[in-house]
Amino acid sequence: MDKEISQIHVAQADVRLPADERHRRWLLIRHPVGLPTLDDFLFVEDILPLPPPGKFLVRVVYLSIDPKQRLLMNATHRFVELVPLHGPMFGNAVGEVMISNHPEFRRGDIVTDIFGWQSHAVADGKGHYSSNPYGTRKVDPALGPISTAIGVLGSGGLTAYFSVLRELKPRAGETMVVSSAAGNVGLIAGQIGKIFGCRVIGLTSTDHKCETILRDFGYDEAINYRTTNDLAAAIRRIAPKGVDMYYDNVGGRIAEAVSQTLNPGARVTLVGVIEHYNSVVGEGKPWNWPFAKTMSYFIVHDYHREYQVGLRDLSNWIKQGKLKYREDVVEGLENAPAALLDLFAGGNIGKRIVRVAANPAGIA
Ligand SMILES: NC(=O)c1ccc[n+]([C@@H]2O[C@H](COP(=O)([O-])OP(=O)(O)OC[C@H]3O[C@@H](n4cnc5c(N)ncnc54)[C@H](OP(=O)(O)O)[C@@H]3O)[C@@H](O)[C@H]2O)c1
């Protein structure tokens, strides 16, 4: 024990921790049933943790806000790990290594991992959660702004890339429908459909979102599913020859309507079922994930061995102007719970992230 402490002190000898920097984090204090509330979370502050041998301390710069985080609050299926009560909320993040006692990570490295809803994280590089068993990834700031490591050049972009290319396999001239079309994954999936020559129809919840995906992201058609009485009829009107591919981010009633418009042999990728994430079933129990993996529910991590191929193509498409992305930045870690709840009100366009700290000097 004494040896460990002295090793820490030796390693920290040249490190001056900013006196005003505190370890701030959100704990989950209640497993919600139905829509979460701000009272399900507790904000706590403490002194900065120091990394023991084999670990490093990260200052989180951006935190990802994802629909899946709602699932983590109840552990609804076997692909999702339960956030323990009074444990820190899980979340992908990108940050800068402040102090390292790990041979492979150096002070100043930009890294991404499931660092959680906190201002600082102590990590060992190995990855611990089923959501990311592959460990901490170093981010090359030359590829783009570091925030993209948790967005278009992270899980969201890779999800869109592999689900469109490996499951839908788009062919020029085909018609593709995308739900949650103005969201993080949906915006990228729709544009990949366009890159492969498809006619792409987006479904989203407001006229403003419809206008945005048509004007800024190249969708051919957009339907406001909230103000449309008969969604299947509305799709048939603009796709009289039927739908060849459905990119399903939401499940539920929207998926039922789209299924009535599918051509024989149409391909569907089931990427998410957000309509159910806050559902309550039976006697007030949280909704339970009904799908076995054999039902071909898409899981981005199944493609982890090919991530570099996906990142290369996504980054090239961005450079070539074929793929645009948008970040919806919420300021301040203290607003993370509200940022998550607002996803379920459709408050975002593009990738929702929380800015937790200023970018490191000289890094975009
Ligand atoms: N399988 C995988 O490996 C994987 C990986 C990443 C994400 N996902 C899934 O992909 C989907 C999209 O994720 P994302 O990160 O891109 O989120 P997102 O689409 O950016 O954000 C959530 C959006 O979902 C829509 N929404 C919210 N509540 C809804 C409801 N009750 N019914 C219908 N739509 C609702 C809203 O869009 P509108 O305003 O358009 O309704 C909202 O803006 C989610 O289902 C997520 O779980 C799966």
PDBQT file of the ligand as one rigid body, heavy atoms in Angstrom, charges set to zero:
ROOT
HETATM    1  N1  LIG A 401     -28.031  -0.649 -32.630  1.00  0.00    +0.000 N 
HETATM    2  C1  LIG A 401     -26.980   0.134 -32.410  1.00  0.00    +0.000 C 
HETATM    3  O1  LIG A 401     -25.832  -0.309 -32.422  1.00  0.00    +0.000 OA
HETATM    4  C2  LIG A 401     -27.236   1.591 -32.136  1.00  0.00    +0.000 A 
HETATM    5  C3  LIG A 401     -26.180   2.505 -31.985  1.00  0.00    +0.000 A 
HETATM    6  C4  LIG A 401     -26.489   3.853 -31.789  1.00  0.00    +0.000 A 
HETATM    7  C5  LIG A 401     -27.829   4.251 -31.729  1.00  0.00    +0.000 A 
HETATM    8  N2  LIG A 401     -28.819   3.314 -31.841  1.00  0.00    +0.000 N 
HETATM    9  C6  LIG A 401     -30.234   3.691 -31.823  1.00  0.00    +0.000 C 
HETATM   10  O2  LIG A 401     -30.447   4.543 -32.938  1.00  0.00    +0.000 OA
HETATM   11  C7  LIG A 401     -31.544   5.407 -32.672  1.00  0.00    +0.000 C 
HETATM   12  C8  LIG A 401     -31.124   6.843 -32.939  1.00  0.00    +0.000 C 
HETATM   13  O3  LIG A 401     -30.113   7.197 -32.006  1.00  0.00    +0.000 OA
HETATM   14  P1  LIG A 401     -29.451   8.639 -32.077  1.00  0.00    +0.000 P 
HETATM   15  O4  LIG A 401     -28.277   8.638 -31.165  1.00  0.00    +0.000 OA
HETATM   16  O5  LIG A 401     -29.265   9.005 -33.477  1.00  0.00    +0.000 OA
HETATM   17  O6  LIG A 401     -30.577   9.556 -31.417  1.00  0.00    +0.000 OA
HETATM   18  P2  LIG A 401     -31.272  10.797 -32.109  1.00  0.00    +0.000 P 
HETATM   19  O7  LIG A 401     -32.061  10.288 -33.277  1.00  0.00    +0.000 OA
HETATM   20  O8  LIG A 401     -30.293  11.881 -32.332  1.00  0.00    +0.000 OA
HETATM   21  O9  LIG A 401     -32.212  11.397 -30.967  1.00  0.00    +0.000 OA
HETATM   22  C9  LIG A 401     -33.419  10.921 -30.591  1.00  0.00    +0.000 C 
HETATM   23  C10 LIG A 401     -34.557  11.291 -31.569  1.00  0.00    +0.000 C 
HETATM   24  O10 LIG A 401     -35.509  10.239 -31.487  1.00  0.00    +0.000 OA
HETATM   25  C11 LIG A 401     -36.780  10.735 -31.806  1.00  0.00    +0.000 C 
HETATM   26  N3  LIG A 401     -37.727  10.308 -30.751  1.00  0.00    +0.000 N 
HETATM   27  C12 LIG A 401     -37.639  10.539 -29.422  1.00  0.00    +0.000 A 
HETATM   28  N4  LIG A 401     -38.692   9.971 -28.787  1.00  0.00    +0.000 NA
HETATM   29  C13 LIG A 401     -39.428   9.369 -29.738  1.00  0.00    +0.000 A 
HETATM   30  C14 LIG A 401     -40.637   8.604 -29.720  1.00  0.00    +0.000 A 
HETATM   31  N5  LIG A 401     -41.286   8.331 -28.582  1.00  0.00    +0.000 N 
HETATM   32  N6  LIG A 401     -41.116   8.153 -30.894  1.00  0.00    +0.000 NA
HETATM   33  C15 LIG A 401     -40.495   8.423 -32.068  1.00  0.00    +0.000 A 
HETATM   34  N7  LIG A 401     -39.351   9.132 -32.153  1.00  0.00    +0.000 NA
HETATM   35  C16 LIG A 401     -38.826   9.589 -30.992  1.00  0.00    +0.000 A 
HETATM   36  C17 LIG A 401     -36.673  12.257 -31.852  1.00  0.00    +0.000 C 
HETATM   37  O11 LIG A 401     -36.633  12.609 -33.236  1.00  0.00    +0.000 OA
HETATM   38  P3  LIG A 401     -37.953  13.137 -34.002  1.00  0.00    +0.000 P 
HETATM   39  O12 LIG A 401     -38.077  14.564 -33.570  1.00  0.00    +0.000 OA
HETATM   40  O13 LIG A 401     -37.619  12.946 -35.422  1.00  0.00    +0.000 OA
HETATM   41  O14 LIG A 401     -39.085  12.285 -33.524  1.00  0.00    +0.000 OA
HETATM   42  C18 LIG A 401     -35.334  12.544 -31.216  1.00  0.00    +0.000 C 
HETATM   43  O15 LIG A 401     -34.760  13.713 -31.715  1.00  0.00    +0.000 OA
HETATM   44  C19 LIG A 401     -31.946   5.138 -31.222  1.00  0.00    +0.000 C 
HETATM   45  O16 LIG A 401     -33.032   4.260 -31.214  1.00  0.00    +0.000 OA
HETATM   46  C20 LIG A 401     -30.707   4.486 -30.637  1.00  0.00    +0.000 C 
HETATM   47  O17 LIG A 401     -31.021   3.682 -29.528  1.00  0.00    +0.000 OA
HETATM   48  C21 LIG A 401     -28.545   2.008 -32.047  1.00  0.00    +0.000 A 
ENDROOT
TORSDOF 0
